[in-house]
Amino acid sequence: MVVSVNKAFLHLLPLYLFILFSLTAANFFQPFNVTYDHRALIIDGKRRMLISAGIHYPRATPQMWPDLIAKSKEGGADVIESYTFWNGHEPVRGQYNFEGMYDLVKFVKLVGDSGLYFLLRIGPYVCAEWNFGGFPVWLRDVPGIEFRTDNEPFKREMQRFVTKIVDLLREEELFSWQGGPIILLQIENEYGNMEGSYGQRGKEYVKWAANMALGLRAGVPWVMCKQTDAPGEIIDTCNNYYCDGYKPNSPNKPTIWTENWDGWYTSWGGRLPHRPVEDLAFAVARFYQRGGSLMNYYMYFGGTNFGRSSGGPFYITSYDYDAPIDEYGLRSEPKWGHLKDLHAAIRLCERALVAADSPQYMKLGPKQEAHVYWENTQTNELNSTLSESQRACSAFIANIDEHNAATVTFHGKSYSLPPWSVSILPDCSNTAFNTAKVGAQTSMKLVEHASSPKISVPELILTKNEVSSISESWMSVNEPIGIWSENNFTFQGMLEHLNVTKDKSDYLWHMTRIYASDEDIAYWEENQVSPTLVIDSMRDVLRVFINGELIGSVSGHWVKVVQPVQFQQGYSDLILLSQTVGLQNYGAFLEKDGAGFRGQIKLTGFKNGDIDLSKASWTYQVGLKGEVQKIFSIEETEKAGWTELKLDASPSTFTWYKAYFDTPDGTEPVALDLGSMGKGQAWVNGRHVGRYWNLTAPKDGCPASCDYRGAYHSDKCMTNCGKPTQTWYHVPRSWLQASKNLLVIFEETGGNPFEISVKLRVPRILCSQVSESHYPPLRQWLHPDVIDGKVSINDMAPEVHLRCEDGHIISSIEFASYGTPHGSCQNFSQGNCHCPNSLSVVSKACLGRNSCSVEVSNSRFAGDPCRGVLKTLTVEARCVSSSSTIGVSQF
């Protein structure tokens, strides 16, 4: 019976997929309704299993959007997901911004044009490691406001913004029932984590938010994530590393995973998180195995926190997130490729997954289990005429043992399962994919000097003698310390930082005058003590100056400051510079968090006792002079009074630098190497690249190798120990002109701008290892001979597949061995068994091509180099730009 099921299933599968994707593509902009039942979203009358790719539109440029969407679709996504960003769309109350990187309508239309659906998470609180969690700072100033609770001023402002977004989307006809791609909306965000802090008012707020959203009559379902008490028609959804055990709060709602954390965010001075793709694929497969219906990768593309958009405190400018598409828009392999194969395997199962109301559960061992999905002919209208033997059947077999492999028997056949893995059987018989067996290529991204493209250095490895500076001609101008303009004010007492800056700048100057008498000086000398500045609590960075001289710095999140100071006899200017490094984006009572100082500020150690500075007269100045005058812009830069910087100049603090550079040839992503600098901000042609800070991660905490087995957490597989957290900063090519690009740096702590360089980020090295025990490519399931039963899928051979980025070709094969090679990428070597024609076979198939496939079989290599031994094909290749002359002679 199993054989007949398999053959009938394969015959009908192409028709099913054709109908499925025809509905998604050709008829996409014909209006369609979206509803749901207990099993899945119902799109145009049909249940769907959906895979979603998270892309935050402001973390990329509009010029990057089409490629990101295309790579998501090619990777198997059906849906693109994004938040909306209130502080980007309404920076001033009533003044809206839907242009450039905030052109939400354009982004949604591009997604629709590609034939993908859209999940828009309006919030408007988003968290997202985004400045102030997406709230505009002006919201704090609304009289009587309390965020995210049963508070009328907040509810009024929130409803006004959410209505603005829904009305805009409706006017642009972007909802499904209008022929647009939007199939799902989200109100609020992870409020369940905070609800208890607000008591009964929190519960009332949840009900209000749900009713407000439904009252907007958007015409598509709404979700609330991490909200187990989501009321009525609102679907409660899961955010976590694993959501296979999640069940919504009603048997009438489908199981949806709105955030599958495929990596994690990073703080300055921290290690870089890495989530192995074997575990990520395991989590996804388990979700669909146990009844899940829609999963969204947070993030599929992370991008960049341009400008001052990063949250915090202390989140870095990169938001790479270890995502399948990296910060620069390049595929991260093997993560992207392995997930693409996983998605294809799930897609092969979709007919059975959507047809079955629930799976058949089978216990196969102590930590092994199967979930089988049979098509129900009584409830499936499309296939209601099928006989029993033609019913679709798909199965997921899991080994949740964290340590040991297992062999199980399922439907009379034996299956070997690596530890912590899931095998997917689209026909309930043959394995198409196992989450722990990675056949996708690995790409090694190199960072090349733009001025010398033939020189490459491995990622995260640079030495001083390899520096190719951006310019030998730098100009500088000093930033004045303290009060620099007439636009200042004096107040008796210490003001809260954000109440003064309104977050228009990271920087707030505070100045007061301190008098030290002769008696004070004598007291300090006689007792061998010095006065001390004591601040009860401070965040994020404090610089302390006396008479314009920097005497100390402190950084931290609400930390106590104890800073020794020295005063001369008479009056001295005590200047405090408080700085923010991203506003708090998570937690209850965000409106009360603030910045700057808390508690008492005093000077201790004076002869007549402590001086309470909390009630002193302070003069305040917002921002930097160069910042306010916009000397980083092309239009205003010449007004700054720049002077030439000598090559042997000593590093100086609070200094502006500028230079010009030409745009590198080609299409590869561009990065600034700021590893020679300290802390500050950077602009290119007036565009704010972001903050930089050269802090080094701890030397320990990074394992020599990452074991994918067992539950993942953000500290499990850390990388980059003992190295600066971030030295390269993405400069989108759309920001550049052909020549004379203006680079402006504001440096706070001292650095060497002559060592700043422009780099190209390129995946030059491709590696792949595929053994005879791997599974055939997923596309072979749709091969006519397999469908007709002329060839069994088990008779099809696995393949090594190599692919350069678009616009690049394979220029050389650095290593190839069919046999028993060993080692890792860029460190392969031949084993005792090696087929001598390995290099020639692979070279013939791959050289000069953007991509190639080589079958892993004895027939492909004209013989068996070692009978009875499991063989592997291992390849290392190098890619170059297709317009490059490097290596052409080899083709």
PyMOL commands that set and color helices and strands:
alter all, ss='L'
color gray80, all
select helices_A, chain A and resi 2-25+57-59+65-74+86-89+100-102+104-113+131-134+137-141+152-171+176-178+191-193+195-215+277-289+335-355+388-390+464-466+497-501+518-527+590-592+613-615+625-628+637-640+733-735+753-755+778-782+784-787+793-795+838-846+888-890
alter helices_A, ss='H'
color red, helices_A
select strands_A, chain A and resi 34-36+41-43+46-48+50-55+79-83+117-123+182-187+222-225+235-240+256-261+294-301+360-365+368-374+393-399+406-410+413-417+421-425+433-434+442-449+456-458+475-478+489-492+507-516+532-546+549-564+570-579+596-604+611-612+617-622+643-644+655-661+670-673+679-684+687-693+728-731+741-747+757-771+799-803+808-819+822-824+827-829+851-855+872-881
alter strands_A, ss='S'
color yellow, strands_A
deselect
rebuild
show_as cartoon
